[in-house]
Each structure stands twice: as structure tokens, then as C-alpha cells.
Amino acid sequence: MAEKPLKDRIIDTALRLFEKYGYHGVTVDRIVTESDTSKGGFYHNFKSKDELLYHIHDVFITYVLNKAQKAYENYKTPTERLYAIIQSFVKVFHLYKPHITVFYQESTYLKPEYSEKINRKRDEFKQVIFRVIREGIEAGEFRPELSVEITGMSIIGMVNWTYKWYNPEGPLTIEQIAKYFADFILHAVLREEMKEKPSISRFLLPSLFHSYSKEK
């Protein structure tokens, strides 16, 4: 197996150390030692420990933002777009679980120059979701009485909490969990008559969870 690039080794080491000891409990020297590199190697890839923390935050936020933007571009209806966004949003907790854990533990230590960049991307992601919900209401797919902002923030808040309980070794895969979230959210936002349409009902797939519940 090929050895990981130096930058990846530094990030992996920092993630492990930050998660265990906290941002201020870890020095550049310790990251250098445990990633088997040199200070020169560290500073070739990152200007500072602050920039390294920013990079850890930026990786997964950029991922979900790019996925949301592509979902908007690649799909035509609000339901399709919302389903695709939820799928990629949930799956990020499997792909970048250590990054997200460090984000929630250490985000207060980001310097203003970095936190502004992160917050800008978080707001862009939020606005994509707001836009999809607004267009879903206007298209007659989503319930007209919904508040765009409250609905959007509820979705973000609910999915974000996944980092607290998701277990990669648990009984359900991240794909199954993503389908469950999508089913739950779409049932909440869709107009009742929309749920019967084949073009929409194909996104409502509770059967595998019913069978799982029966086994329990």
C-alpha cells in the first residue's frame, strides 16, 4: 500500500490529536513528531497551526456546499434537489466524521480571517436549501404554510446532530440513514397529494427500516 502524502499524514495526525487533547493541547512540534515529518515539511503545507485548523474545517464544508450546488444544477424539481442535498449532507458525517467532530469541539479557536470564510460557505449552503424550499412551495410541491427559514434551519439542525450519535459500526449503513432522513423530511414538507405521484413517491422508501424494526 502506497504511503499517504505528507499533507494527508499531517492532517490525519492533527485530527487525532485535536480530537483527543483539544486544539490548545497540541503543539506543532507534537504534530510534526507523530506524523513523522519535519517542521520544514509542516510549514511547506501549512503557514501555521491556525491554517491547519481552518483546512480541517474547510474540507467538509466545501464538500457539502459543492454537492448542494451540483444537486441544484443537475436536477429539475425541488423534490429531486432536496432529496439529493439531504443524501450528500448526511453522508458527509461518514466521509469526514473526525473533521466534523473537531469542528464542533474547536471552531471557537478559528481566527476571524478563517471563521469568516467558513461562515460564508455555511451561509451559501443554507441559502441553497432556502431557495429549494421556496421554489418547492412556489411550484406547489411543498406545503404552502411552511416558513422557508424555519424549515431550512430545522433540516440543517437535525442533520447536523448526526455527528453526536452516528456510529460507522452500527446496524444501519450511512446510505440507509440518508434515505431515512430524506423520507422523514420529505414527508414533513410535501403536500399530501404530491406523495402519491410516482415521480415523487420513489423518494419515499421506508420499507428497509420497517423490516429492520420487525427484526428488533
N, C-alpha and C positions, 0 to 999 in steps of 0.2 A: 504494500500500500504506500502510495506516494506521501511524503511528509507534507503537512499543511504549510501554505505560505506563511512567512513571518508575521505579516499583519494579522492573519487569522489566528495564529498562535497567541499573539498579544491580546487580541480581543477575547478569545476563549479564556485565557488566564485571568484577565481583568474581570470578566463576568463572574467567574467562580469566586474570586477574592472579594469583589464588591458585595456579592450576594451574602457571603459568609461574615465578612468583617465590617461592611459599610464603606462608603467612599473615602471618608477621612481616616479610616483604619488601615488603609492600604497605601503604600508609597510606590513611587515609580521604581525604586530600587527592587522592591519585592516583586513587582510585575516583571521586571527585567530578569531577575533571578529565576523565577518559576516558569517563565516562558522560554528560558534557555536562549536568551539573546543578549545584546549589549545596550548600553544607553544610546549609542550611536544608532543601533537598529531601531530602538523605540522612537527616537526623535526624528528619524528619517520618515517614519509613518505617521507620527502624531506630534504636533507642536507642543502639547502639554497633556497632563492627565485630564484637564478640563475638556480638551478637544476629544480625547478618547471617550469620556462620558457622553459627550454630545453625539459622537458617532454611534455609540450603542443605542441611544435614544432614536437617532435619525433613521437607522436601518429599518425598523419595523413600521415607523410612522410613514416613511416614504413608500413602503410596500403596500400598506392598506390604501393610501391615497392614490397611488398609481392603479391599483386594482379597481378602485371605485370609479376612477375616471375612464378606464378602459371598459368597465361594465356599462357606463353611460353611453359610450361611443358605439359599443358592439351590439347592444340590444335596443329594441324599438319601444317596448311598452314599459310603463312604470313598474308593473309587477315583475317583469323579467329583470329589470335593472335592480330593483330592491332585492330580489332573490339572489342575484349574483353578488351584490355588495355584501349581503349578510354571509354568504358562503365564504368569501375571501376574508372577511373580517373575523369570523370565528376561527378559521384555520390558522390565522397568524399566531394564535395562542399555543399552537403546537410547533409551528416553524420557528418562532422566536420567544419561546417561554422564558429562558434566562434573561434575555434583553428586557422583556416586559416587567419581570419581577424587579430587576434593578431599576427600571424606570420609575416604578411606583415607590420604591424604597428611597431612591436617591435623587429624584428630579428636582428637589428644592435646592440642590447644590449646583445646578446649572448656572453658569454666569449669564447675565442679561443678554449678551450678544448671541448666545446659543439658545436660550429659552425663547427668545423672540422668534427665531427661525422654526423651532419646534412648534410653538403655539400657532404660527402662521399656517403650517401644514395641517395641524389639528383642526384649525378653523376651516381650511379648504375642504377637508374631508367632511366635516359637519355640514357645510353648505351644499355639498353634492347630495347628501342624504335629504336635507331640507328640500332641495329642488325636486328630487324624485317624488317625495311625498306630496309636495304642492302640485306637481304635474299629475300625479295619480288621482288626486281629488278633482282637479280640473277635467281630467279625462273620464271621470265617472267610475273609475276602478276602485278608488278608496272612499271610505265614508266621509261625507261632506262636513260632518260636525267636528272632525278631528282638528286639533291645533297642530300646525306644522311643526312648530318649535318644540312643544311638549312631547309630541310623538317621536320626533327625531332624537331628542335628548334621552328619552326613555329607552329607545333602541340602543343608543350608544352606551348608556349607563349599564343596561342589562348585560350586553355582550362583554363590556369591559370587565365585569366582575368575574368572568370566566377564569382569569388568571389566579383567583383565590382558591378555586376548587378543582380545576382541570387536572386530571391525572392521566398521563400518557399510557400508563399500565392498567387503566380502568376497563370496565366491561364494554364500553362503547368507544368506537373509533372517533376521531375528530370529524370525519366525514358524516358519521351518523349524528353527532352532536350538532353539526352545522345544519343538517336537514331538519332537526328538531327545532332549532331556533327559528329557521325560516318558516316552518309550518306554524309555529306559535305566533310569530309576528304577523304573518300574512293573514291568519285567522282574525287577528285583532284589527287590522287596518282595512281589509277588503269589505266591500259591500256584499251583503248576503247573496244577491243574485249572481255576483261575479264568481263566487266559489263553485258554482255549478258548471261554468264554462270549461270545456276540455282544455282550452289554451291556458287556463289559469289553474284548474284543479290538478294538473300534472305536477305542480309545485307543492301540493299538499300530500305528503307521504307519511302518514303516521303508522303504517302497518308494522314496520320493523320494531317500533317501540311498544306497540300493543303485544307483539309476540314475546318481546323481552320481559314485559311486565307479567305476563302469564307464567313464564318460566320461573320468575321470582316467587 
